[in-house]
Amino acid sequence: MSQPETVTGPAAGASGIDPRSPRFGAGITAVLLLVDLFLALTGATTAAAVLLLAIALLFAWGAFAGIQRHPYGLLFRSLIRPRLGAPAEREDPAPPTFAQGVGLVVTGLGLLLFVLGVPLALPVAAALAFVAAFLNSVFGYCLGCQLYLLLVRARVIRRTA
Amino acid sequence: MNGFAAFGVLAALVAVATAAGLLWRATSGRARTVRRAEVVQPGEVGTEPFGGRATLLQFSTAFCAPCRSTARVLGTVADDLTGVRHVEVDLTNRPDLADRFSVLQTPTTLVLDGAGSVRARIGGPARAADVRTTLDRILGSDHVSA
């Protein structure tokens, strides 16, 4: 996972992103994951695997190219943003980009286990990713705020300062 | 599984996630009084001095969007009150502090009195009104004892 040398504190500045954009994107992701879960549960396994792969690739796009260059961000800017007006504040793109990485890991692990012969991994990964995307979109919940700290405390992440 | 049962599973999942979200929103960001008074010195957390009367010690990480809004809220509250300072610490470099104060989420804010004793703890995005009430209580008892 990328670790830009982000300055902490109010470093977002004018170059930040509209905080509503990632939540809009998470809403689309949540709906897609719900559809995927339905496909997996009703036995349309191949369709479910292909859709989860597409969702994972979209997560990879956000995680590696940055949330600003995600297609849902373009959709938000062209369709939704003109109807909403200017945001009250701008936000650092690093947290939602990290969240995309979390989504990639969850859906990617699900696909990997599915390919290795664990069929249950498909609906479980879709359900877990759905809960995270849904809570992020509807309630503004930030899974990265918990997960990242767990990685720090497990000494997985260490920065030489 | 037939389509009908699958819809049932989806509905149950959405219901559980909604309940979890409502519970999270109701409980996060509330200031809780800390009874076990632990004392924090400025040198233990960084280089910034603490406030003479109170300090809002905020633990953050780089990948935490609500940390930024909380920093703005706490900064504004601290600026309005003399002797109150807002100090922000990035836990990425200080896992020892995360362990010591059992921080499970960011932002987590400790409200310290003038002596550096932990008087209250706010898990999640801080609410300005709640922080002011907590500070009033701490600064008020400060006056009484002085």
Interface residues (C-beta under 8 A of the other chain):
Chain A: P4 T6 T8 G9 P10 A12 P19 L34 L37 F38 L41 T42 G43 E89 E91 D92 A94 P95 P96 T97 F98 A99 A127 F130 V131 F134 L135 V138 F139 G140 Y141 C142 G144 C145 Q146 Y148 L149 L150 V152 R153 R155 I157 R158 R159 A161
Chain B: M1 N2 G3 A5 A6 F7 V9 L10 L13 V14 V16 A17 T18 A20 G21 L22 W24 R25 S60 T61 A62 F63 C64 A65 P66 C67 R68 S69 A71 R72 G75 E88 D90 L91 T92 N93 P95 A98 D99 V103 L104 Q105 T106 P107
